[in-house]
């Protein structure tokens, strides 16, 4: 009887201690949320920009470059664009952050004057990967059913008015209202965005919360693994002139 009790204690220790060791000592930390790369260009912000930054490149210097050439026109996704998800999990009693990402992002935006009048984006869900192959398999099959719903899409439905500082490298904070389609369901969402033009490219970082049930996404939880009922969709877009 004593041996049975000892054996049970060992099993419990492995079930509890094993995941703790893996998560806290072996498993790498989840990548940080997608944000704009550090910039050395700054201008005096207005009500839609972030906190003041030191000006290291003047507007007169920018006048000779692409940034001051205006932002009007068509822009398409370029190398460096990323999209993915961030979901909180409890793995055998240990809280972790699950992150999956892909660079298979396509799309375009149209800017007329200083307004974003149209924008469409598509993400290849079958190419999304995380640090766990088993999670990725569940994501592609049971959870997102990529065989029948291979892409996530976003279509802007309300124009975005940009401040004048956007055309000279100023960091802009905005909200993008549009229709997000996941797993065949389309809902109106609002993405919080930060953007700026740098070296002739437009960089955009954004995110929005996704409640799984609202899109008909099954509960991702499995025995021993429970997840929140929602996650974060995040993007980092690099746009170049069409």
N, C-alpha and C positions, 0 to 999 in steps of 0.2 A: 504493500500500500504506500509505503514511504517512497519507493522508487517511482510509482505512478505519479505521486504528487510532485516529485522533483522533475519528472519528464514534462508534466503539464506546465510547471513554472518555466522550464527552458523554452517550451513552445511559445508561451506568452511573451517571454523576454525577446524572442526572435521576432514575433509579430509586431511588437511595439518598438523594440530597439532597432531592428533591422531597417524599417522605413526611416527612422530618425537619423541613423548613421548615413543612409543613402542620400536623404534630402539635405541634411545639414553639413555633411563632410565630403560627399562624393559628387552629388548632382550640382551642376553649374547654376548660378543664379539666372533668373529670367532676364532677357535683355530689357533695357530701359524702353520706355514709351518712345514712339517715333516723334521726333521734334526737328525743327530746322537746324541745319549745321551752323556752327559758330560763324558769325560774319564780322568783318572789320569795317563794313560800310554802315553808316548810321546818319540819320537826319533828325531834325527837330520834330518830334511826334505831335499829332493832333489828338482829338478825342478818341480816335479809333486805333491808335497805335499803343505799343507797350511803353514801359518807363523810359525816360530820357537816356540816351547813350552818347558817348563821346564821338564826335565827328572825326573820322580818320581819313575820309575821302570827301572832298568838297563837291557840291553840286556842279560847279564850273568844270571840275575835272571829269565828272561823269558826263558832261555835255558832249564830250568827244567820243564817248563809248556807246555801247548798245543800250545801256540802262536808260539814258536820257533820250533815246530815239523814240520813246513812246512805247506803250504796251498794247496798243490797239492792233487787232488782227486775230488770226487763228493760231493756236498753240496746241501741240500734240505731246503725248508722253514720251520721255526719253529715258536713256539708261540711268539707273539710280532710283527709279520709282519702285516703291514697295507698298504692299497692302497686307493686312493680317488681322488676327484676333488676339484678345487678351482675356482670359477667363480665370477666376479664382477657383481653386480646387482644394478639397481636403482629402489627402492621400493617406489612408490608414492612420488617421488622427493627426497628420501633419499638414499644415496649410502651405500650399504652393501656388505659384502663378504659372498657368499654362499659356504659352505664346506660340502661335503658328504664323508663318509669313511666306510670301511669294513675291517674286519680281515680275511675274507674268501679269502686268497691268497695262491696259491700253485705254486711250481716251483722248478727248480734245476739249478745249474751251475756246469760246469766242468772246473777244473783248471789243466793245464799241465805245469809243471815247474813253471814259473811265468806269465803265460798267461791264461786268461779266454778264452777258446776255444769254449764253447757252453753255452747257457743260454736260458731257456724257462720259462715263467710265465703266470699264468691265474688268473683272478679276477672274482669272482661271482658277477655280477652286480645287481642281484635281492636283494642282501643283503646290498647294499650301503644305508646308512641312513644319514640324516642331522638333523638339529634342527626343521624342518618343515615337517610334514606329507604330506601336500598338494604338496610340492615341490618333495618329494620322490615319490608320486604317479605319477606325471608328468614325472619324470625321468624314472620310470620303464615302462611306457606305451608310451606316445606320443614321448618322446625324444629318449630314448635308445631302446625301443621295446624289452625288455629282454625276452619276451615270445619266440621270434624268434631268438634273438641274446643274449643268456644268459651270455656270458663271453666276457671279454676283454683279449686279449693275446698279449704277446711281445716275439719275437724270435730274439736273437742276430744273426747278419749276418756278423759282422767283429770282429775278436779276439781283446781282450783288453790286452795289455802288462802292467804288473804291476812292479813297482820298487821293489828293494830288501827289502826296509823298510816295505813293506806290510806284510811280514811274521813275523815281530817282533812288531806289534802293531802300526806302523806308519799310520797316516791318509792319505789316497790316494785320489787324485782328478783325475777323468777320464771321458771319454765320451763313451757312449755305443750306437753304431749304430745298428738298427735292424728294424724289421717289426712289426708295431703296428696294431692290428685289432680291430676296434670298429664298432658296428652296421653292421657287414658284409663287411666293407670296410677295405682294408689293405694298409697302406702307410709306407714309410720309415721315421723314426724319429731318432733324436739323444737325448739321455737322458744325462743330466749333473749329475754326480755321485760323492759322497764322500763315502769312505768305510774304514773299519779297522777291524782287528781281535782282539777280546777281550774275554778272558776266554774261548778260544776254539771255539767261534762263530764268524761268519763274519757279521758285521752290514753294511748295505748299504742304503744310503738315496739318492733319485734322483727325478728329475722332468723333464717334457718337456711340451712345449706349444702345445695345440690342437686347430686347427682352425676347427670349427664345419662343415662348408660347405665342407671341404676336405674329411670328412668321411661320408657325407650324413646325418649328424645329424641336425634335424629341429631346427629352431630358438627357443630357450627356452622361449622367451618373451611371456607374457600374458598381457591382459588389466591391466594397473596400474603397471606392472612389466616389465622392459626392462633389457636385459642382454647384455654383450659384445658378439662379434661374435666369441670369443675364450675363452678357459679356460686353467687351468694348471692341468695336471695329475701328482700326486705326490705319492711316495712310501717310505716306511721304511721297509726294509727287514732284517730279522734275519735268518741267515743260519747256519745249523749244519751239521756235517758230515753224509753222507748217510750210 
